[in-house]
Amino acid sequence: MKKYIHILTLSFVFVLAACGGEKVETNMESTVPDFEYTTQDGDTLSNEDLQGKYWVADFIFTNCTTVCLPMTSNMAILQEKLDKANVDNTHLVSFSVEPDRDTPEVLTEYADEYGADLTNWSFLTGYDFETIKELSIKSFKNIVEAAPEGDDQVTHGTHFFLVNPEGEIIKNYSGVETEQMDQIVADIENLQ
C-alpha cells in the first residue's frame, strides 16, 4: 500500500510540473546595466523603458559588409514571426557598434531598407565606441573590436540575446541562422 501511495504521489508531482508550462533552457545569466541611448528617431530609449517587456538585442553596424546583412534580415523575420504569433510585449533592439557613423538619420534609412516596424524595433546610437564595446563584452559576453588599421569593418559577435522583463539576459541564439528565429518565438511564448 505504501508503494502505491508513493507512486501516486510521484505521478501527481509530475502532472503538476507538466501543468506549470514548458520551461526555457537558458544559457546566460547576466544583467543589463542602466543605459539611455539615442534611437533612429532622435528620441531616447533606456533599459527603464524596456522594463516589463521581453526584448531581443543584437549588435550591428550599417556599413557592415558581412554578418550584419543576415542578422538584420533575421531580426526582420523575427519581428514578422512575433507579429504572426500575436506575441505582444516584446521589443527588438539593435545596438550600433559604429556610433560615429551610425547617426539617427543613417539608422532610419537602414531600418527602412529592411522594412523594420519601428513601433517595437529600435536602432540605437548616441554613445562612444568604448561604451558600446564595454556593454557588449561585459554584459552580453559578446565580442566587439575596433576595425583594424586600414579597414572599416568592426569585429563583433553574431548572437541575438533574449532579455527578460527584469533586464536579465537569459539566453543567446545564433543571429545568422534563420531557423533560430522560430526558437526565439517559441521561448518567448513559453515564458509569457
Secondary structure as UniProt FT lines:
FT   HELIX           2..19
FT   STRAND          30..31
FT   STRAND          36..38
FT   TURN            40..41
FT   STRAND          44..46
FT   HELIX           47..50
FT   TURN            51..52
FT   STRAND          54..60
FT   TURN            62..63
FT   HELIX           68..84
FT   TURN            85..86
FT   STRAND          90..96
FT   TURN            99..101
FT   HELIX           104..113
FT   TURN            114..115
FT   TURN            118..119
FT   STRAND          121..125
FT   HELIX           129..134
FT   HELIX           135..139
FT   STRAND          144..145
FT   TURN            149..150
FT   STRAND          155..156
FT   STRAND          159..163
FT   TURN            165..166
FT   STRAND          168..174
FT   TURN            178..179
FT   HELIX           180..191
//
